[in-house]
Amino acid sequence: MDRESFLKKIKEKALTQKLIPEAELKTMTQSQMINTIFVPGFTTSEIITDISGRGMGLDIVKQTIVNELKGTVRIDSNSDAGCTFEIRLPLTMAVMHLLTVKVMGAHFAIPSVNVDEIIRIPSTAVICVADKEAIQVRDALIPIVFLRDILKLSTPRSIRPKFLIIVIVQVDDEKLGLIVDELIDESTFVIKSLPDHLQSNQWITGVVISGNNDIVNILHIPKLIEETGNDSKMQRKETISQKIITPHILVVDDSFSTREIEKSILESYGYDVSLASDGAEAYGMTQSNQYDLVLTDIEMPAMNGFELTQKLRQSDRYAQTPIVLLTSMDQAEHKKRGISAGANAYIVKGDFDQSNLLDVIEGLLAGA
């Protein structure tokens, strides 16, 4: 089957199965048309059997590669040669060339392989297309979005600067302009995977240690492009909002690496974070500081998480403060003890791929 016939068949199936509106199909590029085979429900089978015809296979494949394995899948079709599926998966420990940028005081890393170009333009050059912001680069219109909006950094919004620094990222034929505050450096780093209980973060694919020994989160560019393309809220116009009070979180864990990684994740989302290495140190800090939420491990020297929670609940200042226990202890008796001590949430690190720490924290702070 030649390429044109292949694309025609995909279009016919998408219309017949009412997966994509005809008007949208007419505006698709060849690459976008080919990727329609990953849409949930798409199938070329004429009948449904126990192993085919339900339109789930390739959808599940892509979701697994992109969401769980933090990789990409690309299709190429050539006449009389068939299709090639190119799957790229990150190693748990690998060396990667990264561009480091700053957004609202936090550092993020962008894989250089995804960086198409970097430009600096006057804000007056931004145009509005179908209620979304874009820029014209040579003959192409490229959608743009403030990276702080995607990451939902809960920091005060400032007035739009006169000039915008835009990192244009690309995956296959799709491009997106990420507006950042500052370019920091471009270098080669050793990549470290996220802890199990933080791997559900869809925007982050790993971490690196900078030359200053800071933990820097690596952005998952394929997911950013996919989500910003599907969610118009990600590309909303920049407006001036009222000042937001930044919540202050106390992180308590006797593991240095766990403390630092959790601190980096929380600060990336705009929270102020203080650290304590055990319950005794944390309790002492609460006597002279008021925290909006306490995130604590259980198994620690000097004073464990249960004891810390009980002591805080006996204090008028912390009687209603949200407390989250984040631990590897998964027995039912431990959870009951945590609830009895006064914890608002008990999260098991090993099961955390089913949950989202940031959603739990946001929900507790909203109800505090």
N, C-alpha and C positions, 0 to 999 in steps of 0.2 A: 504494500500500500504506500503511495507517495504521500508527501507531507501535507499537500492541500486536501487530499481525501481524508487523511487522518484528522486534520483540524475540522473539516466539515462534519465528520461523524461525531466528534466531541460536541460540537455546537448543536447538532440535531438531538443528541441524547440529553444535553442540558436543558433544551427547550421542551422536549417531550416529557421529561421528568420534573419540569417546572422548578429547577434548581436555581436558575439565574434568569432575571428578566431579559427579554430580547434586546431592549434598548442598551442594557449594560454589556451584553455580548458583542454588540456592534462596535463598541469603543475599546474592546480589549486588544492588547497586543498579542502576538503569537505565543509569547512566553506565558502570559496570563491565561490564554485559552488552554494551553497544554496543562497548566496547573489546575484546571477545572477538574481533572480526574481525581484530585484529592478532596473535593467537596463532599461532605457527608451525604450519602444517598446516591452518588453517581455510580452507575454500573452499565456495562455494555452487554451484559448477559440478558438473554431473552426470557429466561425463566429463573425462578428462585429455587435453589437447592440447599442442602445442609451446609455446603461450603462456598456457595457463590450466589450472586444476584441480589444481595441486600445492600450493596453500596457501602460497606463498612471497612473492607480490607485496607485499601490505600489510605483512607482517612485515619485509621488506627496507626498505620505505619508512620505517617507524617507526624501525628500527635506525639507518638513515642519518641521519634527522632528529635523533634523540635523542643517539646515541653520537658520530657524526662531526661533525654541524653544531651540536651543543649547543642544539638547539631543542626545541619541543613541537609536538604535533599533537593537535587536539581535534575530536571529532565531535558534531554536533547533528542530531537527526532531528525533523522536523515532519510531521504528517499531511498528505498530499496536496501536500507541498512538497518532498519528497525530503530528502537528507542534505547537510549543509554540513561541509566539512573545513576547519578553521582551522589554518593552519601559521604558527608564529612562529619566526623565525630571527634570531639576534643578528648585528649588523654587526661587521666586524673592528675598526672604530673608531666608537664611538657614545657618547652621553651617557646615563647611567643613574642613577636615584636608588637609593642603597644604604644598608643598615643595617650598620654595622660592629660586630662582636662580638669578644670575646677568649676564647680557649680555651687553657688551659695556657701562657699567655704569648704565644701567637701570635694575630695579628689575621686575621679572615676577613670577607668582605663577602657579604651576602645581598641579592639584588634586592628592593627594597621592594614590587614588584608581586606577589611571592610571599608577603609577610608578611601573615597574616590578623590576628593580634593578639599581644601580648606580655603574659605574666602572671608573677607571682611568687607561689609557693605554698609552704606548709610541706611538707617531704618526706613527712610522715605522710599527706598527701592522695593520694599515689600508690597506685593499686590494681593488683592482678594479675589479668589476664584471659587465660586460656589460656596461662599461663606467660610472658606478655609484660606489660610495664609500661604503664600508661595513666593518664590523668587524666579526670575528668568535667568538662566545660565546658558549663554549662547542661544541655541534654538530650542532649549527644553525648559519646561515649567517644572520646578521641583518643590513639593510641599515642604514646609518648615514647621518646626515646633520647638518651644522652649523645653530643654531637657528637664528643667526643674518641674515643669507641669506633668511630664510623664511619670517622674519619680514621686510626685505629690509631696515635695519637700514643704513641710509646714513652717515656712519662714516668711517674714513679711515680704510682700510683693513690692518691688521698687518701680520707679518710673522707667519706661523703656529708654535705653541708652540711645545716643545719637548714631552710634555705629554698632553693628551686630557681628559677632564672631560665629561663623557657621561651619560646622564640620559636616560635609556631605558624605553620608555613608551609603553603601550599596550592597545588596544581596541579589544575585542574578541581574535582572533588568530593572529591579525596583530601587529607587533612590529616595532618601529622606534627608532633609537638612536639620541637624541638631544645633540649636543655639546654646552656646556655653558662655561662661563668664571670662574664662582665661585658658590659654594653652600653656601647659606646664613643661612637658618633655616628651620625647619619643625615644624609646630604648627597648632592649630585649630583657625579658623577665622570665623567671621560673614560675610557672603557674601552679597554684595549690587549689585543690578542690574545696568546696564548702563543706562544713560539718553536716552530717545527715539531717539534723533537725532544721537546717536553714536552706536545704536544697530545693524547697518548694517555692522560693523566691523567683518569680518568672523573669525578672529583669536582670538578675545577676547570674553569671555562669561560673565564676571562680574568683579567687583573690590573688594578689601579688604583694610582696613586701618591697616598698620603695627604698631608695638609697638612704632615706631618713628613718628607716625602720617603721614606717607607717603602713597600715594595712589598706590597700586600695582595691575596691570592687571592680571586677571586669563586667562591662555591660554586655548583655546578650542581644546583639544587634539584629539577628533574624527575627527574634520575638518582638523587638521594638518596632521594626518596620511592619510586621504583620499586624500588631495590635493598633498602631496608629493609623494604618490603612483601613481597619475595620471599625474604628471608634472615632467619630468626629469630635468627641469631647477632648481628645488628645491634641487636636489642632485648633482649639478655640482661640479667639482673638485675645491678645494681651490687654488686661485691664488693670486699673489701680484699685487695690482692695484695702480694707482696713487692716491695721496691724494685728498680727496673730501672736498670742502669748505662747511661747514655746514650752511644752511640758518638759519637766526635769525627771529623768529616770535613774534610779540607783540599780546598777547591775552587780550582783554578788556571786562570785564563783572562785573556787580555789585554783582553777586551771587558768594560767596566764593567757594561753592562746584562745581559749573559749571566751574569756572576758574581753579580749581585744577585738575578736571577730564580731561578737555581739555589739560591742561599742561602735564598731565601724558601720555595721548594718543600720543600727538605730540612728546614728548621726547622719547617715546618708539620707534618711527620711526626715531630717530636720529636728530630731529630739536632742536636748541637752543630756549628756550622760556622765555620771560619776561612777567610779569603780571601787569595789571593796573585795578583799581576798578571802574573807570568811564572815560568819555571822557576827562575831564580836566587833570586828572593825566596822561593819555596816551599822550595827546598833549605835556605836559611838558617833558615827557620822549623822545619824538621824536626830541625835540630841541637839545638834547645832545647825541643822539644815532641814528644810521642808521639801520633801520629794513628792512628785505627783504620782509615781508608781514605783514599786519595788519588784525587780525581776531577780529571783534567787535560785541557786542550786540547793540541794538538800544535804548531800554528804560533804561536809566541810569540817576542818579542825576548829577548835576553840568553841564555836557555837554553830550547830547545824541549822538548816533552813526551817525545820519545824519549830525549833526553839526561838529563832529570830522572829518568825511570824507571830508566835504566841506573845512574845514580849512587846512587839509593836502594837498588837491589838489591845494590850493592857494600857497603852498610852493614849491619852485624849487626842493628841496631835495626829496619830496614825490609826485611830479606830476605824475610819472609813476609807483610808487610802488603799487603792487596788494593789494586791500582792499576787504575783504569778510565780508558781513553783515550776521550774524547768529542770528536769532531772531524768536520769536513766533508770530510776527505781519505778518499776511498772506493776508491782503487786497491788491487788485491791486494798489490802490493809494499809499500804502506804498512802493511797489516794484518800482513804477515809480519814487517816491521821492528818493529812494536809487540809482537808475540809474542816475537821474539828479544830485545827489550829487557827483557822480563820482565813485561809487562802481563797482568793476569788477564782483562780484557775490553776489547774494541775496539768502540765503538759509533759508527756513522755518523749524524750529525745528520739528514741528508736522508732516511734510511730508518727513522727512529726511530718512525714510526707503527706499525711491526710489533712493537715491543718495549715494555718498561716499565722505565725507569731505576730506579725504586724497587724493583722486584722483583730486578733485578740486584744492587743494593747490598745489599738484605736477604739475598739468597742468599750473597753473598761474605762478609758479616759473620757469618752463621750458621756458615759453614765455617772462619772464621779461627781 
